[in-house]
Amino acid sequence: MELDQFDITLLNALQKDNRLTGAQLAKLTNLSAASCLRRIQRMRSEGVIIGDISVVSPDALPSSVAIIVLVTLESEQNELLEEFRQTVRSAPEVRQCYYVSGDVDFVLVLHLPSLEKYDEFIQHFFFGNANIKRFVSLISLNRIRFETSVTIPALPETLYA
């Protein structure tokens, strides 16, 4: 799907606050409220917008531990990679997973209620998988910055002037 400047403006606004009304979005874009809502619906149906969520502060929870895990696999054969991906997709503790280049193969972001629960997780998830060569756990001490938005580059002026 090709995005124009109106779509980009809508996406940037919705990433900051997805509760904006059609009237508020119309004011930002100089389009009608109906046009804004049609564009948003089109972006949802075409998979540009994949969800509308509320972000919960970990500070509001009685206990929560964020852990970043760097995983290196023994082998990157296609079937072994897919097996690892499936295991990650089925683990509710894994909130994010990235297949990366460099010294490690995957970066996982986990959120658990305690370090004891993390110990249970690694016993089951890592020690039971012969294809995991090594993993390194990084325990978050303090969240300095957290963004859920995606940077959307503006279009060159000449395309929408």
N, C-alpha and C positions, 0 to 999 in steps of 0.2 A: 504494500500500500504506500502510495506517495503522500507525504504530508506537506501541507502548505503552511504559511505563517499563521493563519488562524488556528489550525490544528495544534501547532507548536505552542501558541499562546494558551490555548485551552489546556493542553497537557501540563504545561508548567504551572498553571493556576491550580489544576486539580491535584497535582502532586503536593502542593502546599496545603490545600484544604479541599477535600472531595465533597464537602457539604455545601459548596457554593451553589446558589440558586441559578436558574436560567437567566434571571434578570441581572444578577451580579456578573455572570459570565458575558452576557450581552454588552454590558457596560465596558468590560475589559477589551472586547474584540471589535466593538462597533458593528456587530451582527445582531440579528433578532434573537430573542431567547429560544424560539423554536429551531432556528438554524443551528445554534450552539448545541442544543440537545440532540438534534439529528446527527451532527458531526460526532458527538460523544458516543452515541449509540452505534454509529458506523465503526468507530475505532474499537469499541468493545467487541462487536461482531467479527471484526477482522483480526482480533488478537493483539492490537496495539496496546489496549488497556486490558490487563489480565486479571484485575481484581480491585475491589474497593474494600479497604480494611481500616480497622482502628489499631493504632500502635500503642501497646501497653508499656508503661514505664517499669523496668525491672525494679526500680526503687519502691514501687508500690506493692511489691510482693514480699512475703515474710522472709523468703530466702531464695536466692537465684544465683547460680554461678555460670558465667560465660567462659567457655573454653574453646580456644582455637587449636586445632590439631593438624599437624603437617604429616601427611602419609606418603611413604615411598613404597611402591610395590616391587615385588621380586621380578615379576614379568608383566609386560604390557601387551601380551597377546590379546587379540580382540575379544575372545570369549571370556578371558579372565578380567579384562577391563569391564565388560558388560556385567559380569557377575558382581564385581565390586560396586558398580553403579546401582544395580538392583538392590543390593544389601543396604546401601546408603539411603535409597529412596524409601525403603521399608522401615527405617529406624526413626521413630518420632523425635528422638533426642537431637538428631541432626537437623538444624534449622536452615543451614546453607551449605552448599558443597560446590567447589570449583575444581575443575580439571585444569591444571596449570602447567606451564613450561618451567624449566629450571631444575633445581636440585631435588625438588619433591614432585610428586605426581598429583596429589590432591590436597586441598585446604578445606577443612571442615570447620564449621562454626556450630557449637553445641550450646544448649541452655539446659541446665539441670538444677534440681533443687538443692543438691549438696555434692561435696566431693566424694562422699560414700557412694552416691548413685553413679558418679563418674567411674569410680573403681569397678562397680558392677558392670557398667557399660563396656569398659575396656576388656574386662575378663571375657565377656561374651563376644564382643564385636571384633576386637583385634587379635586376642590370643587364640581364637578359634579359626582364624583365617591364615592358611599356610602361605598365601601369596603376599601377605604384608611383610615386607622386609624390615621396615622401621617406622615408628611414629614418634612425634615429638609433641608434647602437650604444653600449651601456653595458657596459663590461668590468668584471666583478666582481673586486675586489681581495681581498676576504675575505668569507666567508659568516658572517654574524653570527647568524642564526637560520634554521632550516629545519624546517618542519613538514609532514607529509603528511596529518595528520588533518583532518577536517572538524568544525567546531563543531556539536554537536547540542543544541539547546535542550531543557531539561528540560520535562516536561509540568507544568501547574499541579497542585498537591497535590490539588485536589478531583476531578481526573479519575481518580486511582488510589488514593485513600485508602480 
